[in-house]
Amino acid sequence: MITDDDYLYFTGRALDGMAGIVADLGDDLANVRPQPGANSPYALLTHCLGVMSYWAGALVAARAIERDRDAEFTSSGPVGPLLERVAAARARLAEDVRAAVPAGPLRGTPPASFAGPARELTQGAALLHVYEELAQHHGQMEILRDAILAGKDAAR
C-alpha cells in the first residue's frame, strides 16, 4: 500500500504546481476569470485549501472546521498571504496523514453539498479524495493559466 511519504509527495507536487501558477501570475492575473462562470486560479487554490482542511482536518483528524465552500469559489486577493496559507495547510496535511487510521471510519459526515464521493468512506478514502481534488484542480489551473495568458497576449 502507499506510504505516508508517498502520499505527501504526490499531494505536494499538486500543491506546488498550483502555488507556482498563482505566484507566477501575480496578484492581478491570479484573480482573473478567463470567461464568465470560470474560476480564477486564486479561487481554485482557495477551494483546494478548503478541501484539505475539511476532508483531512475535520473528517480524518477530527478538528472543528468552519467552511464556506461557495465563498471559496468567489474569493480573491493578494497572492502572498494565499501562498502562506498553502504552506501552513501543507504542514497540517502532513500531520493529519501521519495520524490517520486509513481503515478507520470518518470522524463526521460530509454534507451532500460538498460533492464528495457518493459512498461511505474510510479515513484513507477521504485522504484519497483530497489527492483527487488536488490533482484534478492542478490540471484545471494549468488550463486556466494558459487561457489567462493567451487573453493577456491577445489584448496587446
C-alpha positions as CSV (number, residue, x, y, z in Angstrom):
1,M,0.0,0.0,0.0
2,I,1.1,3.6,-0.3
3,T,3.2,5.1,2.4
4,D,2.5,8.4,4.1
5,D,5.6,9.9,2.5
6,D,4.5,8.7,-1.0
7,Y,1.1,10.3,-0.5
8,L,2.6,13.5,0.8
9,Y,5.0,13.6,-2.2
10,F,2.2,13.5,-4.7
11,T,-0.2,15.9,-2.9
12,G,2.8,18.2,-2.5
13,R,3.5,18.1,-6.3
14,A,0.0,19.2,-7.0
15,L,0.1,21.9,-4.3
16,D,3.5,23.1,-5.5
17,G,2.2,23.2,-9.1
18,M,-0.9,25.3,-8.1
19,A,1.1,27.6,-5.8
20,G,3.7,28.1,-8.6
21,I,1.0,29.1,-11.1
22,V,-0.6,31.6,-8.7
23,A,2.8,33.0,-7.8
24,D,3.9,33.3,-11.5
25,L,0.6,35.0,-12.4
26,G,0.9,37.5,-9.6
27,D,-1.8,39.5,-7.8
28,D,-3.7,40.8,-10.8
29,L,-3.7,37.8,-13.2
30,A,-4.2,35.1,-10.4
31,N,-7.6,36.7,-9.8
32,V,-8.7,36.7,-13.4
33,R,-11.6,34.6,-14.6
34,P,-10.9,33.9,-18.2
35,Q,-14.6,33.7,-19.1
36,P,-18.0,34.1,-17.3
37,G,-18.6,31.2,-14.9
38,A,-14.9,30.1,-14.8
39,N,-12.9,30.0,-11.7
40,S,-9.8,32.2,-11.1
41,P,-6.6,30.4,-10.2
42,Y,-6.7,32.2,-6.8
43,A,-10.3,30.9,-6.1
44,L,-9.4,27.4,-7.2
45,L,-6.4,27.2,-4.9
46,T,-8.5,28.6,-2.1
47,H,-11.0,25.9,-2.8
48,C,-8.3,23.2,-2.6
49,L,-7.2,24.6,0.8
50,G,-10.9,24.2,1.9
51,V,-10.9,20.6,0.6
52,M,-7.8,19.8,2.6
53,S,-9.0,21.5,5.7
54,Y,-12.3,19.8,5.7
55,W,-11.7,16.3,4.4
56,A,-8.3,15.8,6.2
57,G,-8.8,18.2,9.1
58,A,-12.4,17.6,10.1
59,L,-13.1,14.1,8.7
60,V,-9.8,12.5,9.5
61,A,-8.2,14.5,12.3
62,A,-11.5,15.5,14.0
63,R,-10.7,19.2,14.1
64,A,-13.6,21.6,14.2
65,I,-13.7,23.3,10.8
66,E,-15.8,26.2,9.6
67,R,-16.0,26.0,5.9
68,D,-17.9,28.2,3.4
69,R,-17.4,26.1,0.2
70,D,-19.4,28.6,-2.0
71,A,-17.2,31.5,-0.8
72,E,-14.0,29.6,-1.8
73,F,-15.0,29.9,-5.5
74,T,-15.6,33.7,-5.2
75,S,-12.5,34.5,-3.2
76,S,-9.9,36.9,-4.4
77,G,-6.9,38.8,-3.0
78,P,-3.2,39.2,-3.0
79,V,-1.1,36.1,-3.7
80,G,1.4,36.4,-0.8
81,P,-1.0,35.6,2.0
82,L,-2.5,32.8,0.0
83,L,0.9,31.2,-0.5
84,E,1.5,31.4,3.2
85,R,-1.8,29.6,3.8
86,V,-0.7,26.9,1.4
87,A,2.5,26.3,3.3
88,A,0.6,26.1,6.6
89,A,-2.1,23.8,5.1
90,R,0.6,21.5,3.7
91,A,2.2,21.2,7.1
92,R,-1.2,20.4,8.7
93,L,-1.9,17.8,6.0
94,A,1.3,16.0,6.8
95,E,0.3,15.9,10.5
96,D,-3.2,14.7,9.6
97,V,-1.9,12.0,7.2
98,R,0.6,10.7,9.8
99,A,-2.2,10.5,12.5
100,A,-4.8,8.9,10.2
101,V,-6.1,5.4,10.7
102,P,-6.6,4.5,7.0
103,A,-9.2,1.8,7.6
104,G,-10.9,3.7,10.3
105,P,-14.2,5.5,10.0
106,L,-14.6,9.2,9.2
107,R,-14.9,11.5,12.2
108,G,-18.0,13.1,10.8
109,T,-20.4,13.0,7.9
110,P,-19.7,15.3,4.9
111,P,-22.7,17.3,3.7
112,A,-24.1,16.2,0.3
113,S,-23.5,19.8,-0.9
114,F,-19.7,19.3,-0.6
115,A,-19.9,17.0,-3.7
116,G,-17.7,14.3,-2.3
117,P,-17.8,10.6,-3.2
118,A,-21.2,9.1,-3.1
119,R,-20.4,6.2,-0.8
120,E,-19.4,5.6,2.8
121,L,-15.7,6.4,3.2
122,T,-12.8,5.4,5.5
123,Q,-10.2,7.9,6.6
124,G,-7.9,6.5,3.9
125,A,-10.6,7.1,1.2
126,A,-11.1,10.7,2.5
127,L,-7.4,11.3,2.0
128,L,-7.6,9.8,-1.5
129,H,-10.4,12.3,-2.2
130,V,-8.1,15.1,-1.1
131,Y,-5.5,13.9,-3.6
132,E,-8.2,13.5,-6.3
133,E,-9.3,17.1,-5.8
134,L,-5.7,18.5,-5.8
135,A,-4.7,16.6,-8.9
136,Q,-7.8,17.5,-10.9
137,H,-7.7,21.1,-9.9
138,H,-4.0,21.4,-10.7
139,G,-4.7,20.3,-14.2
140,Q,-7.7,22.7,-14.4
141,M,-5.4,25.5,-13.1
142,E,-2.9,24.8,-15.9
143,I,-5.6,25.3,-18.5
144,L,-6.8,28.5,-16.7
145,R,-3.3,29.9,-16.7
146,D,-2.9,29.2,-20.4
147,A,-6.3,30.9,-21.1
148,I,-5.5,33.9,-19.0
149,L,-2.0,34.4,-20.6
150,A,-3.5,33.9,-24.1
151,G,-6.1,36.6,-23.3
152,K,-3.4,38.9,-22.0
153,D,-1.3,38.4,-25.1
154,A,-4.3,39.0,-27.4
155,A,-5.1,42.2,-25.6
156,R,-1.7,43.7,-26.6
